[in-house]
Amino acid sequence: MYLSRKSVRKDRRTRLGPLSALSHVALMVWTVLMIVPILWTFLASVKSEEEIFGDAWSLPASLRWDNFARAWEQAHIGQYMLNSVIVVSFSTLGTMLLGSMAAYVLARYPFRGNRAFYLLFVSGLAFPVYLALTPLFFVVQNMGRVIPFIGLNTHAGVVLVYIAYSMPFTIFFLAAFFRTLPTAVAEAALVDGASHTRIFFQIMLPMARPGLVSITIFNVLGQWNQYQLPLVLLQERDKWVLTQGIADISTAAGYDQDWSALFAALTLAILPMLVVYTVFQRQIQSGLTAGALK
């Protein structure tokens, strides 16, 4: 006998009791705390400065689309956004390729030191990035003396650093996911003569697609919003990424009083990630739960 979804929800609420109500209240409060600042930013991006500092929640008398034009052209947000797209694209690709390969080996191939290597990678999660900024600066600087296109003020240097700092969480997440995949398929392919490389790329990666999509989105979001690392590694203005450009506008707004352009720039920075998360929301949720259900 099949129960309706409504009856299942009612039965679940009955079993949980007060805990269910408290969890719903907490989620509602958290939703308000997240949505309200974003909505206010979108609203302020089409207002004049007088309207921003007047009634904060009043609707604008007219939509000031020229705020976006000033942010795009005069504040060079377009160039900074292009730099961010280039850096995040290559760093995410490198992170997912190297991270999935390392996670697969650590999860599926027993060898001496396997656990030690896994713990070494995962220990990077407990290492704050702020402790490494100074030595990281000199490491990248010395790398640039040997390989000029991988040094300070280069996007390639930032890409390598992003990959290094994204690897711990990527390996931690994907190793647990690869362990849940059935071994019978890989063993059958191995018996049929498939190489380990072919098994990985043609069999195991497609099977791990939900987990790969989830961790890819997390890496994109984290690297897109990164500020400390590019602040240290990129000093030339034409190499800046989006977070540096917005910080520069925020500093300049205190003197030039162009707050409308600042909120327009923030909107341009938020919208791409909001669209990405909205489009891949179902894949992210399925990837987070697939490993636990198998």
ABEGO torsion letter per residue (X at the ends): XBBBAAAAAAAAAAAAEAAAAAAAAAAAAAAAAAAAAAAAAAAAAABBAAAAABBAABBBABBBAAAAAAAAAAAGAAAAAAAAAAAAAAAAAAAAAAAAAAAAAAAABBBBGAAAAAAAAAAAAABBAAAAAAAAAAAAAAAAAABAABBBGBAAAAAAAAAAAAAAAAAAAAAAAAAABBAAAAAAAAAAGBBAAAAAAAAAAAAAAAAAAAAAAAAAAAAAABAAAAAAABABAAABBAAAAAAAAAAAAAAAGBAAAAAAAAAAAAAAAAAAAAAAAAAAAAAAAAAAAX
